[in-house]
Amino acid sequence: MGQRPCPMTSQNPYDVHIIGGGLAGSEAAWQLARRGFRVRLSEMRGTGERSPAHQTDNLAELVCSNSLRSDDDTSNAVGLLHHEMRQCDSLIMAAAAKARVPAGSALAVDREVFSATIEEALTSLPNLTLVRERIDSLPEAGLTIVATGPLTAASLAGSIGAATGADSLAFFDAIAPIVYRDSIDMDVAWMAARWDKGSDIGDGKDYINCPMNKEQYLAFREELLAGEKTVFKEWEANTPYFDGCMPVEVMAERGEDTLRFGPMKPVGLDDPRTGRWPYAVVQLRQDNTLGTLWNIVGFQTKLKYAEQQRVFRMIPGLEHAEFARFGGLHRNTFLNSPTLLDRQMRLKSAPHIRFAGQITGCEGYVESASVGMLVGIMTACELAGRDWVAPPSTTALGALLAHITGDAEAETYQPMNINFGLFPPVSGKTAEGRKMKKADRKAAYTERAKADLAAWLPASGALV
């Protein structure tokens, strides 16, 4: 357990104040509180206020998708990040294991079980106080972690802007719709995973697949382009999209076949009625443990609600689909972290404040949680009077942290998912001197990372 820096007093009733109960804030709170430090976790939801994207008051609510993406830790950077977080006793990864639903090689979860597991774990810690309150300004003193995410309330965002002396960058993020399973026509759709590589919990058939022929695909694309869409406010007009959550109709604008090589890719999916791949396919992924809700994969959208119902019911098998949630669009903000934060995620102009999660410019649920985890651990080291040892840049954790805190070009800094491009390169050659195949290079990255993480862990403060 960590050492408390000072006794509890009426002026100092906690060691760390965490603002924001999303994935990053929840993970940071877990890492600190389980080490014996007193944590105040402030969450705006539950006060009668919510961000434009959230629908519940639950901690660590998943908004855009229920997927934490690939769980393959041998050849995928996200799966490697999963592995590294598990080695550091991540609460988010433990909750994901409990809430897992079938999704092939991806790690997808029941949203409600996931959030409930995290909230139960945190509120059971006697030294953690969850307070439903809105924080309007950065604290002037006391160790603070700001993990308010890309939908930071305007008042706090203004305070952050005043403290940094710089405008936050911004981009748009979109949410995919969810439909009820019993409204899908399974006489048209069928269950399968691409190349039949499904998960054990899904009996190998993790996705609902809705096939389209060429005529249906072209007509669908035309209606995507023609459908009435959300109108941007003047101040939003020049805000870019983040490629990882680009609206489906924006992809459609980029060319006739863009969707067929993206979210509607038919490769590896044999229609049992024809024995062939369709011209295009729409996939749905299970969104809850009961299997009653299904997410339309890759169909983030800015279409208005009535248009979503009209256009998406053109999809074969979804002609009578009932929507549990329509898609949507919201504006995300993030810091120019390479300029504003030091190597320990502290605000250079106010080093008692650390930032964590998507507001730092990492993109994705897993990345956000991992940065929250690291910030929690480094703050615990500071409180215990220990030197912080950063994870090697050859690991997923180290590569992501380095990118945020200085390795990225500040002038062109944009939200980034974890990927092997952030890692120091491997040699690219086999022991025999031959050029490695792509799959072998990925394996080389993950093998090196696992070895270096194992060497780092004992001296890191990541283990309790």
ABEGO torsion letter per residue (X at the ends): XBBBABBBBAABABABBBBEABAAAAAAAAAAAAAGBBBBBBBABGAGBBBAABABABBGBBAABABAEBABAAABAAAAAAAAAAAAGBAAAAAAAAABBBAEABBBBBAAAAAAAAAAAAAABAABBBBBBBBABBBABEBBBBAAEAABBAAAAAAAAAAAGBBBBBBBBBBBBBBBAAABBAAABBBBBBGGBBBAAAGGBABBBBBBBAAAAAAAAAAAAABBBBBBBAAAAABBBBAAABBAAAAAAAEAAAAAABAABABGBBBAAAGBBBABBBBBBBABAAGABBBBBGABBABBAAAAAAAAAABBGAAABBBABBBBBBBBBBBBAAAABBAAGBBAABAABBBBEAAAGBBEAAAAAAAAAAAAAAAAAAAAGBBBBBBBAABAAAAAAAAAAGABBAAABBBBBBBAAABBBBAGBBAAGBBBBAAAAAAAAAAAAAAAAAAAAAAAGABX
